[in-house]
Each structure stands twice: as C-alpha cells, then as structure tokens.
Amino acid sequence: MRFLVNREKLCEAVMNLSRAISTKSTFPVLEGIYMNATKDGLKMMAYNLEIGMTKTIDITCAEEGSIVFKAKLLGDILRSMTCDTVSFEVNDRLVCKIKCGSTMFDVMGMPASDFPEMPTVDDCERLVFPCENLKDMVRQTIFATAQADAQKPVLTGLLFEIEEDNVKIIGVDGYRLAVRKQPIKLGKPMTFVISAKTIGEVVKIITEEDENIEFFVGRRHVAMSVDGYSIVSRKIEGDFIDYKRIMPNSFSTQCKVNTKQIASTIERISLIINDQLKTPMKCRIENDEIVFSCATALGRATDSYKTEITGESFEIGINNRFLLDALKNCDSDEVTMNFNGPFSSVIMLPTEGDDFIYMVMPMRLKAE
C-alpha cells in the first residue's frame, strides 16, 4: 500500500472521522480509522458500534491496500507536519512509513480485516433538510436531552417529527422540555429518534458552503450525508414522552419578558449557586415584578426584574441552569413566561407564533 495525499485534506478528514471513534474501548480497532487506498481515492471509515462515518478523498495511489491506524496518533502526526503532501507506505508487517518533507514516522497499523462491518440502510425514505435550519433546531433542543446513563435510553435522543408542512425536533430529560418547530416540507410524515450525541457531531461537520443534508431513514438506522461525509446511526427505540399531553391549555399567571435582560438577572443570582448542591432559585411573582433570590453555603443573593404581570401572585422554586439554558436558546428578543402556580412547570413561549416551547419543572422550596 503506497499513496500520496494532501496533508490538510487528510488532517481535516481524520479530525471529523474521530467524532465516531471510541476513546475507551476493549477493542483497539474501534479506536482506529480504516483506510482503503485505491485508484478511485482513499476511503476512510470510523465506527464505534453506535455511529459510523465514512469519507473518500483524492489521492495518488501507487499500490492499493487497506490498514487501520490509531486515530489520535494519526491526527497528532499530521498536525505536527508542515509540508503540503504526505506519503504513506505500508509493508507486509503493517508498519507504515509516513513521510512529509524531512519528517518521517514508522507507525504500526492494525489489520483491516479486524475492522467491523458498518450497517447499511435499506428500504429507506429520503429527506432533504436545509443545513442552516437543522443546525439551529438541534442547538435549540439538544441541551434538554438526558445524559447517557439515563434510565430511559430513548430520552438521550432527539425526536424528529416530520409532518406535512413542518418539522419538529424535541428534546426532553424528564425535568425540562424543548420543542422547536420550523415550516419545512420534507415529504412523507414520520417520526424517529436519533442519539443526541450523534446528531450533535453531525451538525459540527456542516460548513457555511453546505446548503442541504440528506437523511435516509430506514427501519433500524438513519444515514445522513453532507460535505462528502456519510454518517450512519441506529435509531433509538422506546416510548418517547407524550409532550403534547402534558402541555396545559391555559395559565393562571403570565409575564412578558426581555430574554437577555432576565437571563442577565438570573446569571447574577447563579454566582452563588453550586450545581452539586442543586439549590433551587426562588422566584416570587407579584406586583409587576419577579424577585429572584437564593441562599447557599456561599452566601445570599437577591435581584429583581420588573415587567407586566397578569394573573395570580405566588412563589416557585426553579433550577437556575435549566431556566438559563432555555432563555439562551430561544432566539427571540421577548418571550412569555407562563405559570400555573408553585407546583406546575414554567412554560416559555414566543410572544407571537409557535416556533418553540420550553418547559422547566419546579423544584421544592425548603421551609424557612
């Protein structure tokens, strides 16, 4: 196996493919990138048994062959080099000579035959998703998904609801909810759940030049294609939370707020809140004013935000970080905060339209 390749293009491909690499695996080959050199180009693959990614780049191939390299080491080597062109030469013992100008490395590879076969997506539906919309919608919902160790694995993913005239992406972890809606016609109505980690890595690959990303939705897997990369991920099975059922039809208290101003007020209160202690932030809503306060081992803080309030007065405990996450991702100058007393969720909606819904569960306040 012998070939010449542009260092910058190979380095970029290795960096992006590393998003599908297992960092701590009992199988060393899963920490590597499969490389198959032919006259048609260098086909590269990374697969951690959950997400798989492929990319083909142009090379000058003198001798065809396949090998697997440790992704981290290969990336470090390529970034350390300074010349434009890199040569690879692999012998029968899987020792690869990597040369760039006066710099040369002899690196041990792994057999290509050990690399697992990536799944294929059969009987699929094709969707063409505008890249800019996808990036925004994922950013505005992914923060509300559950962590990898969640009791319900389906909540570690994002729910895609494809309807006739619009698309919704939903994230929920049991304590908060994020719904983002966009008027896009993609085709056949369907729903599926993709790992939040997977779709989060996919949107990082998207460049400003990319207009659309293709989705191929099969029975068990979803494939995505953008910027020459093909990404395959398993669907997450399970019963997603019926978020429509838990949404109230009316509210007892409503406040129209400036998003940045109220976020700034909450950030000041948050300076004394330690995430490990999970201390609730107290919100007292009365007399056209929201008074935020908190007392922790670090001290006490109080601040207020004046706004027009309609409805009942009450006091509620809220997770400050969850509320901030929602406010920072709604992409609206103003939102309406809606309440149904101290024991119901706070629900944030746009002042006009229905582009998003953010819901945060209340926290129990300690008796003083």
Solvent accessible surface area in square Angstrom, and as a share of the most:
residue,aa,sasa,rsa
1,M,15,0.07
2,R,102,0.37
3,F,5,0.02
4,L,86,0.43
5,V,5,0.03
6,N,59,0.30
7,R,47,0.17
8,E,127,0.57
9,K,115,0.49
10,L,0,0.00
11,C,20,0.12
12,E,87,0.39
13,A,1,0.01
14,V,2,0.01
15,M,99,0.44
16,N,9,0.05
17,L,0,0.00
18,S,44,0.28
19,R,60,0.22
20,A,0,0.00
21,I,23,0.12
22,S,21,0.14
23,T,118,0.69
24,K,195,0.83
25,S,30,0.20
26,T,125,0.72
27,F,121,0.51
28,P,76,0.48
29,V,18,0.10
30,L,9,0.05
31,E,40,0.18
32,G,0,0.00
33,I,0,0.00
34,Y,34,0.13
35,M,0,0.00
36,N,39,0.20
37,A,0,0.00
38,T,35,0.21
39,K,143,0.61
40,D,134,0.69
41,G,5,0.05
42,L,0,0.00
43,K,88,0.37
44,M,0,0.00
45,M,29,0.13
46,A,0,0.00
47,Y,23,0.09
48,N,26,0.13
49,L,83,0.41
50,E,100,0.45
51,I,8,0.04
52,G,0,0.00
53,M,0,0.00
54,T,24,0.14
55,K,35,0.15
56,T,74,0.43
57,I,15,0.08
58,D,118,0.61
59,I,28,0.14
60,T,91,0.53
61,C,14,0.09
62,A,60,0.47
63,E,82,0.37
64,E,92,0.41
65,G,22,0.21
66,S,42,0.27
67,I,0,0.00
68,V,0,0.00
69,F,2,0.01
70,K,75,0.32
71,A,3,0.02
72,K,158,0.67
73,L,82,0.41
74,L,3,0.01
75,G,2,0.02
76,D,57,0.30
77,I,6,0.03
78,L,0,0.00
79,R,134,0.49
80,S,72,0.46
81,M,5,0.02
82,T,122,0.71
83,C,51,0.30
84,D,111,0.57
85,T,70,0.40
86,V,0,0.00
87,S,35,0.22
88,F,3,0.01
89,E,85,0.38
90,V,17,0.10
91,N,62,0.32
92,D,148,0.77
93,R,171,0.62
94,L,43,0.22
95,V,36,0.21
96,C,0,0.00
97,K,78,0.33
98,I,1,0.00
99,K,96,0.41
100,C,3,0.02
101,G,42,0.41
102,S,122,0.78
103,T,52,0.30
104,M,101,0.45
105,F,73,0.30
106,D,92,0.48
107,V,16,0.09
108,M,121,0.54
109,G,7,0.06
110,M,34,0.15
111,P,55,0.35
112,A,22,0.17
113,S,104,0.67
114,D,84,0.44
115,F,20,0.08
116,P,35,0.22
117,E,159,0.71
118,M,25,0.11
119,P,35,0.22
120,T,103,0.60
121,V,28,0.16
122,D,92,0.48
123,D,124,0.64
124,C,54,0.32
125,E,69,0.31
126,R,140,0.51
127,L,4,0.02
128,V,52,0.30
129,F,1,0.01
130,P,39,0.25
131,C,1,0.01
132,E,130,0.58
133,N,36,0.18
134,L,0,0.00
135,K,83,0.35
136,D,47,0.24
137,M,0,0.00
138,V,3,0.01
139,R,100,0.36
140,Q,2,0.01
141,T,0,0.00
142,I,51,0.26
143,F,40,0.17
144,A,0,0.00
145,T,13,0.07
146,A,15,0.12
147,Q,134,0.59
148,A,105,0.81
149,D,129,0.67
150,A,31,0.24
151,Q,182,0.81
152,K,90,0.38
153,P,88,0.55
154,V,5,0.03
155,L,11,0.06
156,T,27,0.16
157,G,0,0.00
158,L,0,0.00
159,L,17,0.08
160,F,1,0.00
161,E,20,0.09
162,I,4,0.02
163,E,52,0.23
164,E,128,0.57
165,D,73,0.38
166,N,25,0.13
167,V,0,0.00
168,K,32,0.14
169,I,0,0.00
170,I,0,0.00
171,G,0,0.00
172,V,5,0.03
173,D,24,0.13
174,G,38,0.37
175,Y,141,0.54
176,R,19,0.07
177,L,4,0.02
178,A,0,0.00
179,V,4,0.02
180,R,34,0.12
181,K,46,0.20
182,Q,38,0.17
183,P,103,0.65
184,I,19,0.10
185,K,156,0.66
186,L,18,0.09
187,G,45,0.43
188,K,120,0.51
189,P,81,0.51
190,M,34,0.15
191,T,88,0.51
192,F,9,0.04
193,V,11,0.06
194,I,1,0.01
195,S,26,0.17
196,A,8,0.06
197,K,141,0.60
198,T,5,0.03
199,I,0,0.00
200,G,10,0.10
201,E,30,0.14
202,V,0,0.00
203,V,21,0.12
204,K,122,0.51
205,I,6,0.03
206,I,12,0.06
207,T,49,0.28
208,E,174,0.78
209,E,144,0.64
210,D,27,0.14
211,E,137,0.62
212,N,74,0.38
213,I,0,0.00
214,E,48,0.22
215,F,2,0.01
216,F,53,0.22
217,V,10,0.06
218,G,6,0.06
219,R,170,0.62
220,R,169,0.62
221,H,32,0.14
222,V,0,0.00
223,A,11,0.09
224,M,0,0.00
225,S,38,0.24
226,V,5,0.03
227,D,56,0.29
228,G,56,0.54
229,Y,5,0.02
230,S,41,0.27
231,I,0,0.00
232,V,14,0.08
233,S,3,0.02
234,R,130,0.47
235,K,42,0.18
236,I,36,0.18
237,E,126,0.57
238,G,54,0.52
239,D,122,0.63
240,F,34,0.14
241,I,46,0.23
242,D,75,0.39
243,Y,10,0.04
244,K,111,0.47
245,R,179,0.65
246,I,71,0.36
247,M,40,0.18
248,P,48,0.30
249,N,159,0.82
250,S,81,0.52
251,F,50,0.21
252,S,38,0.24
253,T,1,0.00
254,Q,76,0.34
255,C,0,0.00
256,K,105,0.45
257,V,2,0.01
258,N,46,0.23
259,T,10,0.06
260,K,165,0.70
261,Q,106,0.47
262,I,0,0.00
263,A,9,0.07
264,S,44,0.29
265,T,4,0.02
266,I,0,0.00
267,E,70,0.32
268,R,121,0.44
269,I,2,0.01
270,S,23,0.15
271,L,144,0.71
272,I,27,0.14
273,I,20,0.10
274,N,58,0.30
275,D,84,0.43
276,Q,160,0.71
277,L,105,0.52
278,K,143,0.61
279,T,29,0.17
280,P,22,0.14
281,M,0,0.00
282,K,38,0.16
283,C,3,0.02
284,R,92,0.34
285,I,0,0.00
286,E,58,0.26
287,N,136,0.70
288,D,73,0.38
289,E,40,0.18
290,I,2,0.01
291,V,14,0.08
292,F,1,0.00
293,S,23,0.15
294,C,11,0.06
295,A,48,0.37
296,T,25,0.14
297,A,100,0.77
298,L,126,0.63
299,G,29,0.27
300,R,201,0.73
301,A,23,0.18
302,T,100,0.58
303,D,38,0.20
304,S,47,0.30
305,Y,24,0.09
306,K,153,0.65
307,T,22,0.13
308,E,126,0.57
309,I,25,0.13
310,T,75,0.43
311,G,61,0.59
312,E,109,0.49
313,S,71,0.46
314,F,28,0.12
315,E,65,0.29
316,I,1,0.01
317,G,1,0.01
318,I,1,0.01
319,N,27,0.14
320,N,11,0.05
321,R,103,0.38
322,F,26,0.11
323,L,0,0.00
324,L,18,0.09
325,D,33,0.17
326,A,3,0.02
327,L,3,0.01
328,K,115,0.49
329,N,22,0.11
330,C,7,0.04
331,D,93,0.48
332,S,34,0.22
333,D,115,0.60
334,E,67,0.30
335,V,1,0.00
336,T,25,0.14
337,M,3,0.01
338,N,1,0.00
339,F,2,0.01
340,N,51,0.26
341,G,10,0.10
342,P,48,0.30
343,F,174,0.72
344,S,42,0.27
345,S,19,0.12
346,V,1,0.00
347,I,2,0.01
348,M,2,0.01
349,L,46,0.23
350,P,18,0.11
351,T,57,0.33
352,E,150,0.67
353,G,66,0.64
354,D,84,0.43
355,D,68,0.35
356,F,9,0.04
357,I,34,0.17
358,Y,1,0.00
359,M,10,0.05
360,V,1,0.01
361,M,92,0.41
362,P,31,0.20
363,M,52,0.23
364,R,211,0.77
365,L,52,0.26
366,K,176,0.75
367,A,110,0.85
368,E,185,0.83
